[in-house]
Amino acid sequence: MKDYYAILGVSANATLAEIKTTYRRMASQFHPDKNTSVDAPTKFRKVQEAYEVLSDIDKRKAFDENRRRSLLDSPIDTAHEIWQHYLNGILKK
């Protein structure tokens, strides 16, 4: 399961305005026309996918419910994935 909050670097209780601001900044940063890095297109698509889910009320609600269930079903695996995304984001900054 992808953690869209971690991809955008926002908290699970972020407002739509915070999500939109972060998305715009990251989309600009990783846009293939502006960023010549080899992994920029992949990161750009991930950011787009995260925004598509988190900016839609129904999709976000379904994602949050699925995320909550994943934490209950396999907490160790989910926690490991969340921390890995978090630490990767910290180390790249």
N, CA, C and O atoms as a MOPAC input file, in Angstrom:
PM7 MOZYME 1SCF
protein

 N      0.84100 1    -1.18000 1     0.00000 1
 C      0.00000 1     0.00000 1     0.00000 1
 C      0.88700 1     1.24400 1     0.00000 1
 O      1.84900 1     1.32900 1     0.76400 1
 N      0.56500 1     2.18500 1    -0.84100 1
 C      1.30700 1     3.43900 1    -0.90400 1
 C      0.78300 1     4.38200 1     0.17400 1
 O     -0.41900 1     4.43500 1     0.43400 1
 N      1.67300 1     5.10500 1     0.78300 1
 C      1.27600 1     6.10800 1     1.76300 1
 C      1.34000 1     7.47300 1     1.09700 1
 O      2.39800 1     8.09700 1     1.02300 1
 N      0.19700 1     7.92100 1     0.61700 1
 C      0.13800 1     9.18300 1    -0.12000 1
 C      0.50700 1    10.37800 1     0.74200 1
 O      1.02300 1    11.37300 1     0.23400 1
 N      0.24900 1    10.28900 1     2.02800 1
 C      0.64700 1    11.38600 1     2.92500 1
 C      2.17000 1    11.49800 1     2.97000 1
 O      2.72000 1    12.59900 1     2.93600 1
 N      2.84200 1    10.35900 1     3.04500 1
 C      4.30700 1    10.35500 1     3.08100 1
 C      4.88700 1    10.84300 1     1.75500 1
 O      5.89200 1    11.55300 1     1.74200 1
 N      4.26600 1    10.47000 1     0.65200 1
 C      4.75000 1    10.89800 1    -0.66100 1
 C      4.72900 1    12.41700 1    -0.76000 1
 O      5.67100 1    13.02300 1    -1.26900 1
 N      3.64900 1    13.03300 1    -0.27100 1
 C      3.55300 1    14.49600 1    -0.30200 1
 C      4.24400 1    15.15200 1     0.88700 1
 O      4.50700 1    16.35500 1     0.87100 1
 N      4.53700 1    14.36600 1     1.91600 1
 C      5.19900 1    14.93300 1     3.08600 1
 C      4.27100 1    15.77200 1     3.94100 1
 O      4.69400 1    16.76100 1     4.54000 1
 N      3.00000 1    15.37900 1     3.99900 1
 C      2.02000 1    16.08600 1     4.82600 1
 C      1.47300 1    15.12500 1     5.87500 1
 O      1.59600 1    13.90900 1     5.73500 1
 N      0.87800 1    15.67000 1     6.91200 1
 C      0.29600 1    14.82300 1     7.95700 1
 C     -1.07200 1    14.31500 1     7.50600 1
 O     -1.67400 1    14.85800 1     6.57900 1
 N     -1.54700 1    13.27900 1     8.16800 1
 C     -2.83900 1    12.67900 1     7.82300 1
 C     -4.00700 1    13.62500 1     8.09600 1
 O     -5.09800 1    13.42400 1     7.56300 1
 N     -3.79500 1    14.64100 1     8.90900 1
 C     -4.86800 1    15.59600 1     9.17100 1
 C     -4.64600 1    16.92600 1     8.43300 1
 O     -5.19600 1    17.95600 1     8.82400 1
 N     -3.84500 1    16.89400 1     7.37400 1
 C     -3.58200 1    18.09500 1     6.58800 1
 C     -4.86700 1    18.57300 1     5.90800 1
 O     -5.71200 1    17.77500 1     5.50100 1
 N     -4.98500 1    19.87500 1     5.80000 1
 C     -6.15300 1    20.44300 1     5.12500 1
 C     -5.97100 1    20.33000 1     3.61500 1
 O     -4.87200 1    20.07700 1     3.12200 1
 N     -7.06700 1    20.52300 1     2.89800 1
 C     -7.00000 1    20.49000 1     1.44300 1
 C     -6.07200 1    21.59100 1     0.92600 1
 O     -5.35300 1    21.38400 1    -0.05200 1
 N     -6.08100 1    22.74700 1     1.56700 1
 C     -5.20200 1    23.84400 1     1.16600 1
 C     -3.73100 1    23.46500 1     1.34200 1
 O     -2.90300 1    23.77300 1     0.48400 1
 N     -3.40500 1    22.80100 1     2.44700 1
 C     -2.02200 1    22.35200 1     2.67700 1
 C     -1.60600 1    21.31600 1     1.63600 1
 O     -0.48400 1    21.34500 1     1.13000 1
 N     -2.50700 1    20.41600 1     1.32800 1
 C     -2.22500 1    19.38300 1     0.33400 1
 C     -2.00200 1    20.02200 1    -1.03800 1
 O     -1.07400 1    19.65800 1    -1.76000 1
 N     -2.85800 1    20.97000 1    -1.38200 1
 C     -2.73900 1    21.63800 1    -2.68000 1
 C     -1.43200 1    22.42500 1    -2.78300 1
 O     -0.76100 1    22.37200 1    -3.81400 1
 N     -1.07200 1    23.14000 1    -1.74600 1
 C      0.17100 1    23.92000 1    -1.74600 1
 C      1.38000 1    23.01000 1    -1.89200 1
 O      2.28300 1    23.28500 1    -2.68200 1
 N      1.39300 1    21.93300 1    -1.13100 1
 C      2.50700 1    20.98700 1    -1.19200 1
 C      2.57100 1    20.32700 1    -2.56100 1
 O      3.65300 1    20.16200 1    -3.12500 1
 N      1.42100 1    19.95200 1    -3.09400 1
 C      1.38600 1    19.33700 1    -4.42300 1
 C      1.96600 1    20.27500 1    -5.47400 1
 O      2.80100 1    19.86100 1    -6.27900 1
 N      1.54300 1    21.50900 1    -5.47800 1
 C      2.03300 1    22.46400 1    -6.48000 1
 C      3.54600 1    22.64600 1    -6.39100 1
 O      4.23300 1    22.70800 1    -7.41100 1
 N      4.05200 1    22.72700 1    -5.18100 1
 C      5.49900 1    22.89200 1    -4.98800 1
 C      6.24800 1    21.66800 1    -5.50200 1
 O      7.24000 1    21.79500 1    -6.21900 1
 N      5.76800 1    20.48300 1    -5.13200 1
 C      6.45700 1    19.25100 1    -5.52300 1
 C      6.29400 1    18.96700 1    -7.01600 1
 O      7.22900 1    18.49200 1    -7.66000 1
 N      5.11900 1    19.25300 1    -7.56800 1
 C      4.89800 1    19.03900 1    -8.99500 1
 C      5.83100 1    19.93000 1    -9.80700 1
 O      6.38000 1    19.50500 1   -10.82300 1
 N      6.00400 1    21.15000 1    -9.35900 1
 C      6.93100 1    22.06100 1   -10.03100 1
 C      8.36500 1    21.56800 1    -9.89500 1
 O      9.14200 1    21.63600 1   -10.84800 1
 N      8.71100 1    21.07900 1    -8.73100 1
 C     10.06400 1    20.59500 1    -8.45800 1
 C     10.41100 1    19.37500 1    -9.31600 1
 O     11.53500 1    19.27100 1    -9.80600 1
 N      9.46900 1    18.45600 1    -9.50400 1
 C      9.75000 1    17.20500 1   -10.19700 1
 C      9.22600 1    17.15000 1   -11.63200 1
 O      9.34000 1    16.11500 1   -12.28900 1
 N      8.66000 1    18.23800 1   -12.12000 1
 C      8.12600 1    18.22400 1   -13.48100 1
 C      9.26200 1    17.92800 1   -14.46500 1
 O     10.30600 1    18.57900 1   -14.42200 1
 N      9.06100 1    16.94900 1   -15.34800 1
 C     10.12800 1    16.56000 1   -16.28300 1
 C     10.63900 1    17.69900 1   -17.17100 1
 O     11.78500 1    17.65700 1   -17.61800 1
 N      9.81700 1    18.70400 1   -17.43000 1
 C     10.27300 1    19.84000 1   -18.23200 1
 C     11.23700 1    20.74200 1   -17.46500 1
 O     12.03300 1    21.46200 1   -18.06800 1
 N     11.16400 1    20.70100 1   -16.13700 1
 C     12.00700 1    21.55600 1   -15.29900 1
 C     13.14400 1    20.79400 1   -14.62200 1
 O     14.17300 1    21.37700 1   -14.28000 1
 N     12.95500 1    19.50200 1   -14.43100 1
 C     13.92500 1    18.69900 1   -13.70700 1
 C     14.46200 1    17.61100 1   -14.64400 1
 O     13.70700 1    16.75700 1   -15.10800 1
 N     15.73700 1    17.64600 1   -14.90900 1
 C     16.33500 1    16.69700 1   -15.85000 1
 C     16.81600 1    15.40000 1   -15.18300 1
 O     17.39900 1    14.54100 1   -15.84500 1
 N     16.57700 1    15.26500 1   -13.90400 1
 C     16.96700 1    14.05900 1   -13.18400 1
 C     16.27100 1    12.83700 1   -13.77600 1
 O     15.13700 1    12.92500 1   -14.24700 1
 N     16.95100 1    11.71500 1   -13.74700 1
 C     16.41200 1    10.46800 1   -14.30000 1
 C     15.15600 1    10.02500 1   -13.55800 1
 O     14.23200 1     9.49500 1   -14.17600 1
 N     15.10800 1    10.23400 1   -12.25000 1
 C     13.95500 1     9.78400 1   -11.47100 1
 C     12.85600 1    10.84200 1   -11.34000 1
 O     11.85700 1    10.58800 1   -10.66700 1
 N     13.00100 1    12.00200 1   -11.94900 1
 C     11.99700 1    13.06500 1   -11.85700 1
 C     10.63000 1    12.63700 1   -12.40500 1
 O      9.62000 1    12.89400 1   -11.74900 1
 N     10.55500 1    11.99600 1   -13.57900 1
 C      9.23100 1    11.59300 1   -14.07700 1
 C      8.50100 1    10.63400 1   -13.14000 1
 O      7.28600 1    10.73300 1   -12.96900 1
 N      9.24000 1     9.70900 1   -12.53600 1
 C      8.62700 1     8.75500 1   -11.60700 1
 C      8.11200 1     9.47200 1   -10.37000 1
 O      6.99400 1     9.21700 1    -9.92100 1
 N      8.91700 1    10.36400 1    -9.82100 1
 C      8.49100 1    11.12300 1    -8.64200 1
 C      7.30200 1    12.01400 1    -8.97700 1
 O      6.37700 1    12.15200 1    -8.17700 1
 N      7.32900 1    12.61500 1   -10.15800 1
 C      6.23300 1    13.47500 1   -10.59300 1
 C      4.92800 1    12.68800 1   -10.65000 1
 O      3.89500 1    13.16400 1   -10.17900 1
 N      4.96700 1    11.47900 1   -11.22900 1
 C      3.76200 1    10.64300 1   -11.30200 1
 C      3.26900 1    10.24600 1    -9.92100 1
 O      2.06200 1    10.21900 1    -9.68100 1
 N      4.18300 1     9.93700 1    -9.01000 1
 C      3.79100 1     9.58000 1    -7.64000 1
 C      3.10000 1    10.75100 1    -6.95300 1
 O      2.09200 1    10.57300 1    -6.27100 1
 N      3.64700 1    11.94600 1    -7.13600 1
 C      3.06100 1    13.14800 1    -6.53600 1
 C      1.67600 1    13.39700 1    -7.12100 1
 O      0.74600 1    13.73900 1    -6.39000 1
 N      1.53200 1    13.22900 1    -8.43400 1
 C      0.23000 1    13.40300 1    -9.07400 1
 C     -0.79500 1    12.40400 1    -8.54100 1
 O     -1.93500 1    12.76400 1    -8.24900 1
 N     -0.37600 1    11.15600 1    -8.41800 1
 C     -1.27400 1    10.11200 1    -7.92100 1
 C     -1.70600 1    10.41600 1    -6.48500 1
 O     -2.88200 1    10.28400 1    -6.14700 1
 N     -0.76900 1    10.81800 1    -5.65700 1
 C     -1.09200 1    11.15200 1    -4.26300 1
 C     -2.07600 1    12.30800 1    -4.20700 1
 O     -3.03900 1    12.26700 1    -3.44100 1
 N     -1.84500 1    13.33000 1    -5.00700 1
 C     -2.74300 1    14.48500 1    -5.00400 1
 C     -4.13000 1    14.10400 1    -5.51100 1
 O     -5.13800 1    14.56900 1    -4.98000 1
 N     -4.17900 1    13.26200 1    -6.53200 1
 C     -5.46200 1    12.83800 1    -7.07900 1
 C     -6.33000 1    12.16600 1    -6.01600 1
 O     -7.54300 1    12.37300 1    -5.97300 1
 N     -5.70900 1    11.37400 1    -5.17500 1
 C     -6.44600 1    10.67200 1    -4.12200 1
 C     -6.77900 1    11.60600 1    -2.95800 1
 O     -7.92300 1    11.65200 1    -2.50500 1
 N     -5.78600 1    12.34700 1    -2.47900 1
 C     -5.98900 1    13.14600 1    -1.26600 1
 C     -6.81500 1    14.41000 1    -1.49800 1
 O     -7.35500 1    14.97000 1    -0.54400 1
 N     -6.92200 1    14.86000 1    -2.72200 1
 C     -7.70000 1    16.07000 1    -2.98700 1
 C     -9.17300 1    15.77600 1    -3.22900 1
 O     -9.99000 1    16.69700 1    -3.23700 1
 N     -9.52400 1    14.52000 1    -3.42400 1
 C    -10.90900 1    14.10800 1    -3.64200 1
 C    -11.46100 1    13.56700 1    -2.32100 1
 O    -10.90400 1    12.62600 1    -1.75500 1
 N    -12.53100 1    14.14500 1    -1.83800 1
 C    -13.07500 1    13.79700 1    -0.51800 1
 C    -13.38500 1    12.30300 1    -0.41500 1
 O    -13.00000 1    11.65900 1     0.56100 1
 N    -14.07100 1    11.75300 1    -1.40300 1
 C    -14.45100 1    10.33600 1    -1.34800 1
 C    -13.24300 1     9.40700 1    -1.45200 1
 O    -13.14900 1     8.42200 1    -0.72000 1
 N    -12.31900 1     9.72400 1    -2.36400 1
 C    -11.11800 1     8.89900 1    -2.51400 1
 C    -10.26100 1     8.96100 1    -1.25100 1
 O     -9.68800 1     7.95700 1    -0.82900 1
 N    -10.18100 1    10.15100 1    -0.65400 1
 C     -9.37500 1    10.29900 1     0.56400 1
 C     -9.98800 1     9.50500 1     1.71400 1
 O     -9.27600 1     8.86200 1     2.48600 1
 N    -11.30700 1     9.55700 1     1.81900 1
 C    -11.98600 1     8.80900 1     2.87900 1
 C    -11.73700 1     7.31100 1     2.71700 1
 O    -11.45900 1     6.61600 1     3.69500 1
 N    -11.83600 1     6.81200 1     1.48100 1
 C    -11.59000 1     5.39000 1     1.22100 1
 C    -10.12600 1     5.04000 1     1.50400 1
 O     -9.83800 1     3.98700 1     2.07300 1
 N     -9.20800 1     5.91800 1     1.11000 1
 C     -7.79000 1     5.68800 1     1.36900 1
 C     -7.51600 1     5.63900 1     2.87000 1
 O     -6.80900 1     4.75300 1     3.35000 1
 N     -8.07700 1     6.59600 1     3.60700 1
 C     -7.86800 1     6.62800 1     5.06000 1
 C     -8.40700 1     5.37200 1     5.72600 1
 O     -7.78500 1     4.83600 1     6.64300 1
 N     -9.56400 1     4.90300 1     5.26900 1
 C    -10.14800 1     3.68200 1     5.84000 1
 C     -9.27000 1     2.47200 1     5.52400 1
 O     -9.03700 1     1.63000 1     6.39100 1
 N     -8.79100 1     2.38700 1     4.30500 1
 C     -7.91300 1     1.28800 1     3.91400 1
 C     -6.59800 1     1.35900 1     4.68400 1
 O     -6.06200 1     0.33300 1     5.10400 1
 N     -6.09200 1     2.54700 1     4.86400 1
 C     -4.84700 1     2.75500 1     5.61900 1
 C     -5.01900 1     2.32600 1     7.06400 1
 O     -4.14000 1     1.68600 1     7.64000 1
 N     -6.15700 1     2.68300 1     7.64800 1
 C     -6.45100 1     2.30500 1     9.03500 1
 C     -6.53400 1     0.79100 1     9.16700 1
 O     -6.00000 1     0.21800 1    10.11600 1
 N     -7.20700 1     0.13700 1     8.21100 1
 C     -7.31300 1    -1.32400 1     8.23300 1
 C     -5.95200 1    -1.97400 1     8.07500 1
 O     -5.67000 1    -2.97900 1     8.72800 1
 N     -5.10100 1    -1.41900 1     7.21900 1
 C     -3.76800 1    -1.97900 1     7.01500 1
 C     -2.94900 1    -1.90400 1     8.29400 1
 O     -2.19600 1    -2.82400 1     8.61700 1
 N     -3.09900 1    -0.81100 1     9.01100 1
 C     -2.38700 1    -0.68300 1    10.27900 1
 C     -2.84300 1    -1.75000 1    11.27000 1
 O     -2.04700 1    -2.25700 1    12.06100 1
 N     -4.12700 1    -2.08300 1    11.22000 1
 C     -4.64800 1    -3.09400 1    12.13700 1
 C     -4.28400 1    -4.50600 1    11.68400 1
 O     -3.98400 1    -5.36500 1    12.51400 1
 N     -4.30900 1    -4.75300 1    10.37000 1
 C     -4.04800 1    -6.09400 1     9.84600 1
 C     -2.57900 1    -6.47900 1     9.91300 1
 O     -2.24400 1    -7.59300 1    10.31400 1
 N     -1.70500 1    -5.56300 1     9.52300 1
 C     -0.26900 1    -5.86100 1     9.52900 1
 C      0.49600 1    -4.62700 1    10.00500 1
 O      1.13800 1    -3.94500 1     9.20700 1
 N      0.42800 1    -4.34700 1    11.29000 1
 C      1.01500 1    -3.11700 1    11.80800 1
 C      2.52600 1    -3.01200 1    11.62100 1
 O      3.03700 1    -1.91900 1    11.37500 1
 N      3.24000 1    -4.10900 1    11.73000 1
 C      4.70600 1    -4.07100 1    11.58700 1
 C      5.08600 1    -3.70300 1    10.16100 1
 O      5.93000 1    -2.83400 1     9.94600 1
 N      4.46000 1    -4.36900 1     9.17300 1
 C      4.76900 1    -4.08100 1     7.77000 1
 C      4.39900 1    -2.64400 1     7.40700 1
 O      5.15700 1    -1.95000 1     6.72800 1
 N      3.24000 1    -2.21100 1     7.86100 1
 C      2.78900 1    -0.85900 1     7.55200 1
 C      3.68600 1     0.17700 1     8.21200 1
 O      4.06300 1     1.16400 1     7.58200 1
 N      4.02500 1    -0.03900 1     9.46100 1
 C      4.90100 1     0.90400 1    10.16700 1
 C      6.27000 1     0.96600 1     9.50400 1
 O      6.85000 1     2.04300 1     9.37100 1
 N      6.78800 1    -0.18700 1     9.08900 1
 C      8.08600 1    -0.22700 1     8.40000 1
 C      8.03400 1     0.59600 1     7.11300 1
 O      8.95200 1     1.36900 1     6.83900 1
 N      6.97200 1     0.43900 1     6.32000 1
 C      6.84500 1     1.17400 1     5.06300 1
 C      6.72100 1     2.67600 1     5.31200 1
 O      7.33700 1     3.47300 1     4.60400 1
 N      5.94200 1     3.06100 1     6.29200 1
 C      5.76600 1     4.48300 1     6.60400 1
 C      7.09400 1     5.09400 1     7.03700 1
 O      7.46200 1     6.17100 1     6.57000 1
 N      7.81000 1     4.41900 1     7.92000 1
 C      9.09400 1     4.95100 1     8.39200 1
 C     10.12000 1     5.00700 1     7.27100 1
 O     10.92500 1     5.93600 1     7.21000 1
 N     10.09500 1     4.02300 1     6.39000 1
 C     11.03500 1     4.01600 1     5.27500 1
 C     10.80100 1     5.23400 1     4.37600 1
 O     11.75400 1     5.90500 1     3.98000 1
 N      9.53400 1     5.52000 1     4.05300 1
 C      9.21700 1     6.70600 1     3.24600 1
 C      9.61500 1     7.97500 1     3.98600 1
 O     10.16500 1     8.90200 1     3.39200 1
 N      9.33400 1     8.01200 1     5.27600 1
 C      9.64600 1     9.19400 1     6.07400 1
 C     11.15800 1     9.44400 1     6.11400 1
 O     11.61600 1    10.56100 1     5.87800 1
 N     11.91500 1     8.40200 1     6.41200 1
 C     13.36200 1     8.55800 1     6.49800 1
 C     13.98000 1     8.87400 1     5.14900 1
 O     14.92200 1     9.66400 1     5.07900 1
 N     13.47700 1     8.28100 1     4.07700 1
 C     13.97400 1     8.61500 1     2.74500 1
 C     13.73900 1    10.08100 1     2.44000 1
 O     14.59900 1    10.74000 1     1.85500 1
 N     12.58700 1    10.59700 1     2.83100 1
 C     12.28700 1    12.02000 1     2.61000 1
 C     13.20700 1    12.91800 1     3.41000 1
 O     13.64300 1    13.95500 1     2.91000 1
 N     13.51300 1    12.54200 1     4.64500 1
 C     14.40800 1    13.33200 1     5.49500 1
 C     15.82100 1    13.31500 1     4.93900 1
 O     16.47700 1    14.35600 1     4.88100 1
 N     16.29500 1    12.15200 1     4.53200 1
 C     17.67200 1    12.02700 1     4.06400 1
 C     17.90300 1    12.72700 1     2.73200 1
 O     19.03000 1    13.12300 1     2.43500 1
 N     16.86000 1    12.88600 1     1.92500 1
 C     17.01000 1    13.53100 1     0.62800 1
 C     16.94300 1    15.05700 1     0.72100 1
 O     17.31500 1    15.75600 1    -0.22200 1
 N     16.47400 1    15.56500 1     1.84600 1
 C     16.34100 1    17.02000 1     1.99000 1
 C     17.63100 1    17.65500 1     2.33600 1
 O     17.69500 1    18.87400 1     2.49400 1

